[in-house]
Amino acid sequence: MGVFVFLPLVLPLTAWPIARLAEQHLHPRTTTRMLTALAVAMALCSTVCLALVMVVGTAQLPGNPLPDGWSDPEVRAAVPFDEVAGKAAIPALAAVLLACGRVLWRHGRVRRRSHRALVGLPDTAVAVLPDDVPYAYALPGGRRGRVVVTTALLACLESAERRALFAHERAHLAGRHHRFLLAVQLASRANPFLRPLRTTVTYAAERWADEEAAGTVGSRRVVAQAIGKAALVSRGVPVPTLAGMAAPGPVPRRVAALLGPAPVTRSWSSVSSSVGWAAWAAAAGTAVSAMASANSAVTMYFILNSATPL
């Protein structure tokens, strides 16, 4: 495998330029989908390679349950610096699994608690909770999901701003934004180099819903006013993998974007532009990650197969 087994661990750096430029030059919908796909692919590749290195490290430990042949010199020679890298991969992979498991557990717990809080309320698209704490978020589940909002937040908004709030949260549900947010959360836990992509996707998903709400309401200024008011009084959403109008993030940038012209809806930018070059760099990094992880996995399979006595 050689040093190729380590490439997927650092190749997410090639996606940093597109993560910075996409939110400025591409439509939020395109940014969300593209960066989520890049993050998931790179996270899977780096996790596969980390697991392969971990196998070499585990085989060196006394009393491990792996076949004795897996600790042979030809197996250890497949990974450069096997003494250090192999053993370091064990706690690293454990940390990745623990972090991803924690995200999934917290996400599931919040969703279950949120659904329990709605028991007894009418089965409508909008659930209004009598609460003195102002917040609102899109709660997926069932056929269509539900918009959850408290009476405290509704009291802070005018009639048109309420329509903007509902349109924003419905856009989150219609676009399945919680899936994008959960995917990039898991990817960033699997590889810390993917955190800039998570930040951009979180922002882009909100901008996507902002633009959908502006189209529904018919006024970008009303949506901007609703976001500003909600951000001032709201505490955001209970978990980062749920979406809400007043989610933590660069609210002033969202307001400024809504007060400007609508983003161009074309799906891509010129190949010769800075965005085009950044996208090519990210695509190349993802392709190399996929090839390196696939090559390492196949190579390790044949090495371990030959080292295992029948």
URGI-V415002 format. One record per residue. N is the residue number from 1. OMEGA is omega as a letter, one per 40 degrees, with the letter a starting at -180 (NA if undefined). Layout:
BEGIN
n-><N | N>
omega-><OMEGA | OMEGA>
END
This chain:
BEGIN
n-><1 | 2 | 3 | 4 | 5 | 6 | 7 | 8 | 9 | 10 | 11 | 12 | 13 | 14 | 15 | 16 | 17 | 18 | 19 | 20 | 21 | 22 | 23 | 24 | 25 | 26 | 27 | 28 | 29 | 30 | 31 | 32 | 33 | 34 | 35 | 36 | 37 | 38 | 39 | 40 | 41 | 42 | 43 | 44 | 45 | 46 | 47 | 48 | 49 | 50 | 51 | 52 | 53 | 54 | 55 | 56 | 57 | 58 | 59 | 60 | 61 | 62 | 63 | 64 | 65 | 66 | 67 | 68 | 69 | 70 | 71 | 72 | 73 | 74 | 75 | 76 | 77 | 78 | 79 | 80 | 81 | 82 | 83 | 84 | 85 | 86 | 87 | 88 | 89 | 90 | 91 | 92 | 93 | 94 | 95 | 96 | 97 | 98 | 99 | 100 | 101 | 102 | 103 | 104 | 105 | 106 | 107 | 108 | 109 | 110 | 111 | 112 | 113 | 114 | 115 | 116 | 117 | 118 | 119 | 120 | 121 | 122 | 123 | 124 | 125 | 126 | 127 | 128 | 129 | 130 | 131 | 132 | 133 | 134 | 135 | 136 | 137 | 138 | 139 | 140 | 141 | 142 | 143 | 144 | 145 | 146 | 147 | 148 | 149 | 150 | 151 | 152 | 153 | 154 | 155 | 156 | 157 | 158 | 159 | 160 | 161 | 162 | 163 | 164 | 165 | 166 | 167 | 168 | 169 | 170 | 171 | 172 | 173 | 174 | 175 | 176 | 177 | 178 | 179 | 180 | 181 | 182 | 183 | 184 | 185 | 186 | 187 | 188 | 189 | 190 | 191 | 192 | 193 | 194 | 195 | 196 | 197 | 198 | 199 | 200 | 201 | 202 | 203 | 204 | 205 | 206 | 207 | 208 | 209 | 210 | 211 | 212 | 213 | 214 | 215 | 216 | 217 | 218 | 219 | 220 | 221 | 222 | 223 | 224 | 225 | 226 | 227 | 228 | 229 | 230 | 231 | 232 | 233 | 234 | 235 | 236 | 237 | 238 | 239 | 240 | 241 | 242 | 243 | 244 | 245 | 246 | 247 | 248 | 249 | 250 | 251 | 252 | 253 | 254 | 255 | 256 | 257 | 258 | 259 | 260 | 261 | 262 | 263 | 264 | 265 | 266 | 267 | 268 | 269 | 270 | 271 | 272 | 273 | 274 | 275 | 276 | 277 | 278 | 279 | 280 | 281 | 282 | 283 | 284 | 285 | 286 | 287 | 288 | 289 | 290 | 291 | 292 | 293 | 294 | 295 | 296 | 297 | 298 | 299 | 300 | 301 | 302 | 303 | 304 | 305 | 306 | 307 | 308 | 309 | 310>
omega-><i | a | a | a | a | a | a | i | a | a | i | i | i | a | a | i | a | i | i | a | a | a | a | a | a | i | a | i | i | i | a | a | a | a | i | i | i | a | a | a | a | i | i | a | a | i | i | a | i | i | i | i | i | i | i | i | i | a | a | a | i | i | i | a | a | i | a | a | a | i | i | a | a | i | a | a | a | a | i | i | a | a | a | a | a | a | i | a | a | i | i | i | i | i | i | a | i | a | i | i | i | i | a | a | a | i | i | i | a | i | i | i | i | i | i | a | a | i | a | i | i | a | a | a | i | i | a | a | i | a | i | i | a | i | i | i | i | a | i | i | a | a | a | a | a | i | a | a | a | i | a | i | i | a | a | a | i | a | a | i | i | i | i | i | a | i | i | a | i | i | i | a | a | a | a | a | i | i | i | a | i | a | a | i | i | a | a | i | i | i | a | i | i | a | i | i | i | i | a | i | i | i | a | i | i | i | i | i | i | a | i | i | i | i | i | a | a | a | i | a | i | i | i | i | i | i | a | i | a | a | a | a | a | i | i | a | a | a | a | a | i | a | i | a | a | i | i | a | a | a | i | i | i | i | i | i | i | i | i | i | i | i | i | a | i | a | a | i | a | a | a | i | i | i | i | i | i | i | i | i | i | i | i | i | i | i | i | i | a | a | a | a | i | i | a | a | i | i | i | i | a | i | a | i | i | a | a | i | i | NA>
END
